[in-house]
Amino acid sequence: MTFVRNLLQFGWLQALSCIFPVIIFGTLGLTKVVHIPGLPRYDLILIICVLAQIGMIVFKLETLDELKVICMFHIIGLCLELFKVHMGSWVYPEQAWTKIYGVPLYSGFMYASVASYICQAWRRLQLEMVGWPRGWLTVLICAAIYLNFFTHHFIGDYRWWLTALLFLIFFRTRVHYTLHSQTYRMPLMLSFVLIGFFIWIAENISTFLGAWRYPDQEYKWQLVHIGKISSWFLLVVISIIIVAQLKHVKTGLTRHKSDGNEGTVS
């Protein structure tokens, strides 16, 4: 009975943490069938996203600190989008007033929605990262992963080497979460993979709804290549490291092991 109650609680808290992503998916679907004369679809999506973000703050679904993190991800995402669209990795085929070099400004909210989910899940589930590596090490691997999204177009893709390094760095790290005063544990690398997988599912829904298109979807929609899970996996790694390091900067490590090599971030 306790397991069922905690499972239902977990699902409810996850649903609350996904409010912003759900709003974006709903907007993508709604704007496929609802059109406002004189207002391009991408611009309408941007307006709804901005209003949704304001609403999240007004109704206290997000804190101001979480908003700061989300804005950072908005900028990080837009930079990546500008480069990837320029390199032909994907396109936004529709016209809009709020497009910069082929990238609609609403696209940054899709990255921000990932940050929104992570921040809210962290707060609602009372997450703790136990066995967190040294800060300089996580910052370096985070920077290397982000740069690889850009440099693989010129000097090769090193994502699998980076993934191997991640397993070495985080193999002892566990994420603890609390449900009804009962604490559960999960290897952090497993959580990276699971979130990346669900984002890949969301990506298939997004491309089906016309949020963007990959070259092989130009004439007919088809399933996004399963290899994209590795890209989302690495993006999730970046996201969680940034959130964890920001929390570390604000509150410090709450516990240290006797050797001082690892600690807890909550």
Phi and psi in degrees as GROMACS dihedral restraints (atoms count N, CA, C in turn):
[ dihedral_restraints ]
;  ai    aj    ak    al  type     phi  dphi    fc
    3     4     5     6     1   -61.4    20    10
    4     5     6     7     1   -40.9    20    10
    6     7     8     9     1   -61.3    20    10
    7     8     9    10     1   -45.1    20    10
    9    10    11    12     1   -63.3    20    10
   10    11    12    13     1   -43.1    20    10
   12    13    14    15     1   -62.3    20    10
   13    14    15    16     1   -43.4    20    10
   15    16    17    18     1   -69.0    20    10
   16    17    18    19     1   -35.2    20    10
   18    19    20    21     1   -64.0    20    10
   19    20    21    22     1   -42.4    20    10
   21    22    23    24     1   -65.1    20    10
   22    23    24    25     1   -39.7    20    10
   24    25    26    27     1   -63.8    20    10
   25    26    27    28     1   -41.8    20    10
   27    28    29    30     1   -60.6    20    10
   28    29    30    31     1   -46.3    20    10
   30    31    32    33     1   -62.2    20    10
   31    32    33    34     1   -40.2    20    10
   33    34    35    36     1   -65.6    20    10
   34    35    36    37     1   -44.3    20    10
   36    37    38    39     1   -66.9    20    10
   37    38    39    40     1   -36.8    20    10
   39    40    41    42     1   -64.3    20    10
   40    41    42    43     1   -40.9    20    10
   42    43    44    45     1   -62.5    20    10
   43    44    45    46     1   -43.2    20    10
   45    46    47    48     1   -62.5    20    10
   46    47    48    49     1   -37.1    20    10
   48    49    50    51     1   -71.1    20    10
   49    50    51    52     1   -18.9    20    10
   51    52    53    54     1   -98.2    20    10
   52    53    54    55     1    13.3    20    10
   54    55    56    57     1   -57.5    20    10
   55    56    57    58     1   -47.9    20    10
   57    58    59    60     1   -64.2    20    10
   58    59    60    61     1   -48.1    20    10
   60    61    62    63     1   -58.2    20    10
   61    62    63    64     1   -38.5    20    10
   63    64    65    66     1   -64.7    20    10
   64    65    66    67     1   -39.3    20    10
   66    67    68    69     1   -60.0    20    10
   67    68    69    70     1   -41.8    20    10
   69    70    71    72     1   -65.0    20    10
   70    71    72    73     1   -44.6    20    10
   72    73    74    75     1   -62.7    20    10
   73    74    75    76     1   -42.2    20    10
   75    76    77    78     1   -61.8    20    10
   76    77    78    79     1   -38.4    20    10
   78    79    80    81     1   -66.3    20    10
   79    80    81    82     1   -41.4    20    10
   81    82    83    84     1   -61.5    20    10
   82    83    84    85     1   -41.5    20    10
   84    85    86    87     1   -70.1    20    10
   85    86    87    88     1   -43.6    20    10
   87    88    89    90     1   -62.2    20    10
   88    89    90    91     1   -43.3    20    10
   90    91    92    93     1   -74.7    20    10
   91    92    93    94     1    -7.3    20    10
   93    94    95    96     1   -73.5    20    10
   94    95    96    97     1   -27.1    20    10
   96    97    98    99     1  -115.8    20    10
   97    98    99   100     1   -19.6    20    10
   99   100   101   102     1  -109.2    20    10
  100   101   102   103     1   124.2    20    10
  102   103   104   105     1  -124.8    20    10
  103   104   105   106     1   137.6    20    10
  105   106   107   108     1  -106.7    20    10
  106   107   108   109     1   118.9    20    10
  108   109   110   111     1   -54.6    20    10
  109   110   111   112     1   131.6    20    10
  111   112   113   114     1    83.3    20    10
  112   113   114   115     1    -6.3    20    10
  114   115   116   117     1  -118.5    20    10
  115   116   117   118     1   106.1    20    10
  117   118   119   120     1   -57.7    20    10
  118   119   120   121     1   152.2    20    10
  120   121   122   123     1   -58.1    20    10
  121   122   123   124     1   -45.5    20    10
  123   124   125   126     1   -61.6    20    10
  124   125   126   127     1   -36.1    20    10
  126   127   128   129     1   -68.3    20    10
  127   128   129   130     1   -39.1    20    10
  129   130   131   132     1   -63.5    20    10
  130   131   132   133     1   -41.2    20    10
  132   133   134   135     1   -60.5    20    10
  133   134   135   136     1   -42.9    20    10
  135   136   137   138     1   -61.3    20    10
  136   137   138   139     1   -44.9    20    10
  138   139   140   141     1   -60.4    20    10
  139   140   141   142     1   -45.1    20    10
  141   142   143   144     1   -64.7    20    10
  142   143   144   145     1   -40.0    20    10
  144   145   146   147     1   -63.3    20    10
  145   146   147   148     1   -42.6    20    10
  147   148   149   150     1   -64.0    20    10
  148   149   150   151     1   -45.7    20    10
  150   151   152   153     1   -62.4    20    10
  151   152   153   154     1   -39.2    20    10
  153   154   155   156     1   -64.1    20    10
  154   155   156   157     1   -40.5    20    10
  156   157   158   159     1   -64.3    20    10
  157   158   159   160     1   -41.8    20    10
  159   160   161   162     1   -61.8    20    10
  160   161   162   163     1   -43.6    20    10
  162   163   164   165     1   -62.1    20    10
  163   164   165   166     1   -36.6    20    10
  165   166   167   168     1   -61.3    20    10
  166   167   168   169     1   -36.0    20    10
  168   169   170   171     1   -77.6    20    10
  169   170   171   172     1   -45.3    20    10
  171   172   173   174     1   -59.4    20    10
  172   173   174   175     1   -42.1    20    10
  174   175   176   177     1   -90.6    20    10
  175   176   177   178     1    11.2    20    10
  177   178   179   180     1    59.8    20    10
  178   179   180   181     1    31.7    20    10
  180   181   182   183     1   -81.3    20    10
  181   182   183   184     1   -20.7    20    10
  183   184   185   186     1  -132.9    20    10
  184   185   186   187     1   150.9    20    10
  186   187   188   189     1   -93.8    20    10
  187   188   189   190     1   166.3    20    10
  189   190   191   192     1   -64.9    20    10
  190   191   192   193     1   -35.7    20    10
  192   193   194   195     1   -63.1    20    10
  193   194   195   196     1   -40.7    20    10
  195   196   197   198     1   -65.8    20    10
  196   197   198   199     1   -36.3    20    10
  198   199   200   201     1   -61.3    20    10
  199   200   201   202     1   -38.8    20    10
  201   202   203   204     1   -61.5    20    10
  202   203   204   205     1   -43.3    20    10
  204   205   206   207     1   -63.8    20    10
  205   206   207   208     1   -42.6    20    10
  207   208   209   210     1   -62.7    20    10
  208   209   210   211     1   -40.8    20    10
  210   211   212   213     1   -63.3    20    10
  211   212   213   214     1   -37.4    20    10
  213   214   215   216     1   -61.3    20    10
  214   215   216   217     1   -43.1    20    10
  216   217   218   219     1   -68.0    20    10
  217   218   219   220     1   -31.9    20    10
  219   220   221   222     1   -59.3    20    10
  220   221   222   223     1   -45.2    20    10
  222   223   224   225     1   -68.2    20    10
  223   224   225   226     1   -45.7    20    10
  225   226   227   228     1   -58.5    20    10
  226   227   228   229     1   -43.6    20    10
  228   229   230   231     1   -65.7    20    10
  229   230   231   232     1   -42.3    20    10
  231   232   233   234     1   -64.0    20    10
  232   233   234   235     1   -39.4    20    10
  234   235   236   237     1   -60.7    20    10
  235   236   237   238     1   -44.3    20    10
  237   238   239   240     1   -65.2    20    10
  238   239   240   241     1   -41.6    20    10
  240   241   242   243     1   -61.8    20    10
  241   242   243   244     1   -45.1    20    10
  243   244   245   246     1   -58.4    20    10
  244   245   246   247     1   -42.6    20    10
  246   247   248   249     1   -70.6    20    10
  247   248   249   250     1   -46.6    20    10
  249   250   251   252     1   -65.6    20    10
  250   251   252   253     1   -40.0    20    10
  252   253   254   255     1   -66.4    20    10
  253   254   255   256     1   -39.9    20    10
  255   256   257   258     1   -61.3    20    10
  256   257   258   259     1   -35.5    20    10
  258   259   260   261     1   -83.8    20    10
  259   260   261   262     1    -3.7    20    10
  261   262   263   264     1    82.4    20    10
  262   263   264   265     1    17.7    20    10
  264   265   266   267     1   -67.1    20    10
  265   266   267   268     1   -36.6    20    10
  267   268   269   270     1  -158.1    20    10
  268   269   270   271     1   171.6    20    10
  270   271   272   273     1  -137.2    20    10
  271   272   273   274     1   157.9    20    10
  273   274   275   276     1  -114.4    20    10
  274   275   276   277     1    97.0    20    10
  276   277   278   279     1   -73.7    20    10
  277   278   279   280     1   -20.4    20    10
  279   280   281   282     1   -84.6    20    10
  280   281   282   283     1   155.2    20    10
  282   283   284   285     1   -81.8    20    10
  283   284   285   286     1   152.0    20    10
  285   286   287   288     1  -162.5    20    10
  286   287   288   289     1   154.9    20    10
  288   289   290   291     1   -75.2    20    10
  289   290   291   292     1   -29.2    20    10
  291   292   293   294     1  -101.1    20    10
  292   293   294   295     1    43.1    20    10
  294   295   296   297     1  -107.0    20    10
  295   296   297   298     1   136.2    20    10
  297   298   299   300     1  -120.9    20    10
  298   299   300   301     1   115.5    20    10
  300   301   302   303     1    51.0    20    10
  301   302   303   304     1    42.2    20    10
  303   304   305   306     1    86.5    20    10
  304   305   306   307     1     0.4    20    10
  306   307   308   309     1  -113.6    20    10
  307   308   309   310     1   118.6    20    10
  309   310   311   312     1   -72.5    20    10
  310   311   312   313     1   142.5    20    10
  312   313   314   315     1   -64.5    20    10
  313   314   315   316     1   -22.3    20    10
  315   316   317   318     1   -65.3    20    10
  316   317   318   319     1   -20.8    20    10
  318   319   320   321     1   -60.8    20    10
  319   320   321   322     1   -31.0    20    10
  321   322   323   324     1   -62.2    20    10
  322   323   324   325     1   -27.0    20    10
  324   325   326   327     1   -69.5    20    10
  325   326   327   328     1   -23.8    20    10
  327   328   329   330     1   -68.4    20    10
  328   329   330   331     1   -36.3    20    10
  330   331   332   333     1   -73.3    20    10
  331   332   333   334     1   -38.9    20    10
  333   334   335   336     1   -62.3    20    10
  334   335   336   337     1   -31.8    20    10
  336   337   338   339     1   -66.8    20    10
  337   338   339   340     1   -31.9    20    10
  339   340   341   342     1   -64.7    20    10
  340   341   342   343     1   -44.6    20    10
  342   343   344   345     1   -64.3    20    10
  343   344   345   346     1   -38.5    20    10
  345   346   347   348     1   -60.4    20    10
  346   347   348   349     1   -45.7    20    10
  348   349   350   351     1   -60.7    20    10
  349   350   351   352     1   -47.0    20    10
  351   352   353   354     1   -62.9    20    10
  352   353   354   355     1   -45.9    20    10
  354   355   356   357     1   -62.6    20    10
  355   356   357   358     1   -44.5    20    10
  357   358   359   360     1   -70.9    20    10
  358   359   360   361     1   -40.8    20    10
  360   361   362   363     1   -63.2    20    10
  361   362   363   364     1   -37.7    20    10
  363   364   365   366     1   -59.9    20    10
  364   365   366   367     1   -45.1    20    10
  366   367   368   369     1   -72.7    20    10
  367   368   369   370     1   -46.1    20    10
  369   370   371   372     1   -71.1    20    10
  370   371   372   373     1   -35.7    20    10
  372   373   374   375     1   -94.2    20    10
  373   374   375   376     1     2.6    20    10
  375   376   377   378     1    53.0    20    10
  376   377   378   379     1    53.0    20    10
  378   379   380   381     1   -66.5    20    10
  379   380   381   382     1   144.2    20    10
  381   382   383   384     1  -134.2    20    10
  382   383   384   385     1   134.3    20    10
  384   385   386   387     1   -99.5    20    10
  385   386   387   388     1   107.8    20    10
  387   388   389   390     1   -99.2    20    10
  388   389   390   391     1   132.0    20    10
  390   391   392   393     1    82.9    20    10
  391   392   393   394     1    30.1    20    10
  393   394   395   396     1   -68.4    20    10
  394   395   396   397     1   132.3    20    10
  396   397   398   399     1   -68.0    20    10
  397   398   399   400     1   173.6    20    10
  399   400   401   402     1   -58.6    20    10
  400   401   402   403     1   144.2    20    10
  402   403   404   405     1   -58.1    20    10
  403   404   405   406     1   -43.6    20    10
  405   406   407   408     1   -63.4    20    10
  406   407   408   409     1   -31.8    20    10
  408   409   410   411     1   -71.1    20    10
  409   410   411   412     1   -42.6    20    10
  411   412   413   414     1   -68.7    20    10
  412   413   414   415     1   -36.6    20    10
  414   415   416   417     1   -65.1    20    10
  415   416   417   418     1   -41.3    20    10
  417   418   419   420     1   -64.7    20    10
  418   419   420   421     1   -45.6    20    10
  420   421   422   423     1   -68.0    20    10
  421   422   423   424     1   -34.7    20    10
  423   424   425   426     1   -63.2    20    10
  424   425   426   427     1   -46.6    20    10
  426   427   428   429     1   -64.1    20    10
  427   428   429   430     1   -39.6    20    10
  429   430   431   432     1   -64.6    20    10
  430   431   432   433     1   -40.5    20    10
  432   433   434   435     1   -64.8    20    10
  433   434   435   436     1   -45.9    20    10
  435   436   437   438     1   -62.4    20    10
  436   437   438   439     1   -44.3    20    10
  438   439   440   441     1   -63.7    20    10
  439   440   441   442     1   -33.7    20    10
  441   442   443   444     1   -63.3    20    10
  442   443   444   445     1   -29.5    20    10
  444   445   446   447     1   -61.2    20    10
  445   446   447   448     1   -27.8    20    10
  447   448   449   450     1   -93.3    20    10
  448   449   450   451     1   -49.7    20    10
  450   451   452   453     1   -74.0    20    10
  451   452   453   454     1   -18.7    20    10
  453   454   455   456     1   -65.0    20    10
  454   455   456   457     1   -16.9    20    10
  456   457   458   459     1   -72.7    20    10
  457   458   459   460     1   -16.6    20    10
  459   460   461   462     1  -120.4    20    10
  460   461   462   463     1   -38.2    20    10
  462   463   464   465     1  -124.0    20    10
  463   464   465   466     1    13.7    20    10
  465   466   467   468     1   102.1    20    10
  466   467   468   469     1   157.7    20    10
  468   469   470   471     1   -99.2    20    10
  469   470   471   472     1   119.7    20    10
  471   472   473   474     1  -110.0    20    10
  472   473   474   475     1    25.1    20    10
  474   475   476   477     1   -61.0    20    10
  475   476   477   478     1   -34.4    20    10
  477   478   479   480     1   -74.6    20    10
  478   479   480   481     1   -32.8    20    10
  480   481   482   483     1   -65.6    20    10
  481   482   483   484     1   -41.8    20    10
  483   484   485   486     1   -65.2    20    10
  484   485   486   487     1   -37.9    20    10
  486   487   488   489     1   -63.7    20    10
  487   488   489   490     1   -42.0    20    10
  489   490   491   492     1   -61.3    20    10
  490   491   492   493     1   -41.3    20    10
  492   493   494   495     1   -63.1    20    10
  493   494   495   496     1   -37.6    20    10
  495   496   497   498     1   -60.6    20    10
  496   497   498   499     1   -41.8    20    10
  498   499   500   501     1   -64.2    20    10
  499   500   501   502     1   -36.4    20    10
  501   502   503   504     1   -68.8    20    10
  502   503   504   505     1   -39.3    20    10
  504   505   506   507     1   -75.5    20    10
  505   506   507   508     1   -38.9    20    10
  507   508   509   510     1  -109.9    20    10
  508   509   510   511     1    12.1    20    10
  510   511   512   513     1   -65.1    20    10
  511   512   513   514     1   -22.9    20    10
  513   514   515   516     1  -100.1    20    10
  514   515   516   517     1     0.4    20    10
  516   517   518   519     1   -84.5    20    10
  517   518   519   520     1   131.6    20    10
  519   520   521   522     1  -122.0    20    10
  520   521   522   523     1   143.5    20    10
  522   523   524   525     1  -101.9    20    10
  523   524   525   526     1   126.9    20    10
  525   526   527   528     1  -105.9    20    10
  526   527   528   529     1   136.1    20    10
  528   529   530   531     1  -136.3    20    10
  529   530   531   532     1   151.9    20    10
  531   532   533   534     1  -116.9    20    10
  532   533   534   535     1   132.4    20    10
  534   535   536   537     1  -131.6    20    10
  535   536   537   538     1   118.2    20    10
  537   538   539   540     1    50.5    20    10
  538   539   540   541     1    48.5    20    10
  540   541   542   543     1    67.7    20    10
  541   542   543   544     1     7.2    20    10
  543   544   545   546     1  -108.3    20    10
  544   545   546   547     1   129.6    20    10
  546   547   548   549     1   -96.4    20    10
  547   548   549   550     1   133.8    20    10
  549   550   551   552     1  -117.5    20    10
  550   551   552   553     1   157.2    20    10
  552   553   554   555     1  -127.9    20    10
  553   554   555   556     1   149.6    20    10
  555   556   557   558     1  -150.6    20    10
  556   557   558   559     1   138.6    20    10
  558   559   560   561     1   -58.9    20    10
  559   560   561   562     1   133.7    20    10
  561   562   563   564     1   -60.7    20    10
  562   563   564   565     1   -37.5    20    10
  564   565   566   567     1   -62.6    20    10
  565   566   567   568     1   -35.2    20    10
  567   568   569   570     1   -64.9    20    10
  568   569   570   571     1   -40.0    20    10
  570   571   572   573     1   -65.4    20    10
  571   572   573   574     1   -36.3    20    10
  573   574   575   576     1   -56.9    20    10
  574   575   576   577     1   -49.0    20    10
  576   577   578   579     1   -64.4    20    10
  577   578   579   580     1   -44.8    20    10
  579   580   581   582     1   -63.6    20    10
  580   581   582   583     1   -45.3    20    10
  582   583   584   585     1   -65.3    20    10
  583   584   585   586     1   -41.3    20    10
  585   586   587   588     1   -59.9    20    10
  586   587   588   589     1   -38.9    20    10
  588   589   590   591     1   -64.6    20    10
  589   590   591   592     1   -44.7    20    10
  591   592   593   594     1   -69.6    20    10
  592   593   594   595     1   -31.2    20    10
  594   595   596   597     1   -67.1    20    10
  595   596   597   598     1   -36.5    20    10
  597   598   599   600     1   -61.5    20    10
  598   599   600   601     1   -41.0    20    10
  600   601   602   603     1   -60.8    20    10
  601   602   603   604     1   -43.9    20    10
  603   604   605   606     1   -62.8    20    10
  604   605   606   607     1   -35.5    20    10
  606   607   608   609     1   -63.6    20    10
  607   608   609   610     1   -39.8    20    10
  609   610   611   612     1   -62.7    20    10
  610   611   612   613     1   -40.7    20    10
  612   613   614   615     1   -64.4    20    10
  613   614   615   616     1   -42.3    20    10
  615   616   617   618     1   -63.4    20    10
  616   617   618   619     1   -45.2    20    10
  618   619   620   621     1   -68.7    20    10
  619   620   621   622     1   -33.5    20    10
  621   622   623   624     1   -63.4    20    10
  622   623   624   625     1   -35.7    20    10
  624   625   626   627     1   -85.3    20    10
  625   626   627   628     1     2.9    20    10
  627   628   629   630     1    83.1    20    10
  628   629   630   631     1    21.8    20    10
  630   631   632   633     1   -63.3    20    10
  631   632   633   634     1   -39.1    20    10
  633   634   635   636     1  -161.7    20    10
  634   635   636   637     1   175.4    20    10
  636   637   638   639     1  -137.3    20    10
  637   638   639   640     1   140.6    20    10
  639   640   641   642     1   -86.4    20    10
  640   641   642   643     1   159.5    20    10
  642   643   644   645     1   -53.0    20    10
  643   644   645   646     1   -37.7    20    10
  645   646   647   648     1   -78.9    20    10
  646   647   648   649     1     0.5    20    10
  648   649   650   651     1  -108.7    20    10
  649   650   651   652     1    11.3    20    10
  651   652   653   654     1   -61.7    20    10
  652   653   654   655     1   -42.0    20    10
  654   655   656   657     1  -103.7    20    10
  655   656   657   658     1   -25.3    20    10
  657   658   659   660     1  -153.8    20    10
  658   659   660   661     1   132.2    20    10
  660   661   662   663     1   -67.4    20    10
  661   662   663   664     1   139.6    20    10
  663   664   665   666     1  -145.2    20    10
  664   665   666   667     1   164.9    20    10
  666   667   668   669     1   -57.6    20    10
  667   668   669   670     1   135.0    20    10
  669   670   671   672     1   -63.1    20    10
  670   671   672   673     1   136.8    20    10
  672   673   674   675     1   -53.8    20    10
  673   674   675   676     1   135.0    20    10
  675   676   677   678     1   -61.5    20    10
  676   677   678   679     1   -21.9    20    10
  678   679   680   681     1   -63.1    20    10
  679   680   681   682     1   -18.1    20    10
  681   682   683   684     1   -66.0    20    10
  682   683   684   685     1   -18.5    20    10
  684   685   686   687     1   -58.1    20    10
  685   686   687   688     1   -36.3    20    10
  687   688   689   690     1   -64.7    20    10
  688   689   690   691     1   -35.6    20    10
  690   691   692   693     1   -66.5    20    10
  691   692   693   694     1   -44.3    20    10
  693   694   695   696     1   -68.2    20    10
  694   695   696   697     1   -35.6    20    10
  696   697   698   699     1   -56.5    20    10
  697   698   699   700     1   -46.4    20    10
  699   700   701   702     1   -69.8    20    10
  700   701   702   703     1   -34.8    20    10
  702   703   704   705     1   -65.4    20    10
  703   704   705   706     1   -38.9    20    10
  705   706   707   708     1   -63.3    20    10
  706   707   708   709     1   -40.6    20    10
  708   709   710   711     1   -57.4    20    10
  709   710   711   712     1   -49.0    20    10
  711   712   713   714     1   -57.5    20    10
  712   713   714   715     1   -46.4    20    10
  714   715   716   717     1   -61.0    20    10
  715   716   717   718     1   -49.5    20    10
  717   718   719   720     1   -68.2    20    10
  718   719   720   721     1   -37.3    20    10
  720   721   722   723     1   -63.2    20    10
  721   722   723   724     1   -44.3    20    10
  723   724   725   726     1   -61.7    20    10
  724   725   726   727     1   -47.4    20    10
  726   727   728   729     1   -61.6    20    10
  727   728   729   730     1   -44.5    20    10
  729   730   731   732     1   -63.8    20    10
  730   731   732   733     1   -42.8    20    10
  732   733   734   735     1   -68.7    20    10
  733   734   735   736     1   -35.4    20    10
  735   736   737   738     1   -65.3    20    10
  736   737   738   739     1   -39.9    20    10
  738   739   740   741     1   -65.5    20    10
  739   740   741   742     1   -36.2    20    10
  741   742   743   744     1   -65.7    20    10
  742   743   744   745     1   -42.1    20    10
  744   745   746   747     1   -63.1    20    10
  745   746   747   748     1   -38.9    20    10
  747   748   749   750     1   -76.2    20    10
  748   749   750   751     1   -43.7    20    10
  750   751   752   753     1  -113.6    20    10
  751   752   753   754     1   -13.2    20    10
  753   754   755   756     1    77.4    20    10
  754   755   756   757     1   167.4    20    10
  756   757   758   759     1   -70.8    20    10
  757   758   759   760     1   130.0    20    10
  759   760   761   762     1   -82.6    20    10
  760   761   762   763     1   -22.4    20    10
  762   763   764   765     1  -142.9    20    10
  763   764   765   766     1   152.5    20    10
  765   766   767   768     1  -131.8    20    10
  766   767   768   769     1   142.5    20    10
  768   769   770   771     1   -77.6    20    10
  769   770   771   772     1   164.4    20    10
  771   772   773   774     1   -60.8    20    10
  772   773   774   775     1   -28.3    20    10
  774   775   776   777     1   -85.4    20    10
  775   776   777   778     1    -9.1    20    10
  777   778   779   780     1    73.7    20    10
  778   779   780   781     1    10.7    20    10
  780   781   782   783     1   -90.6    20    10
  781   782   783   784     1   -19.3    20    10
  783   784   785   786     1  -148.7    20    10
  784   785   786   787     1   162.3    20    10
  786   787   788   789     1  -155.3    20    10
  787   788   789   790     1  -163.8    20    10
  789   790   791   792     1  -119.1    20    10
  790   791   792   793     1   132.1    20    10
  792   793   794   795     1  -114.2    20    10
  793   794   795   796     1   125.4    20    10
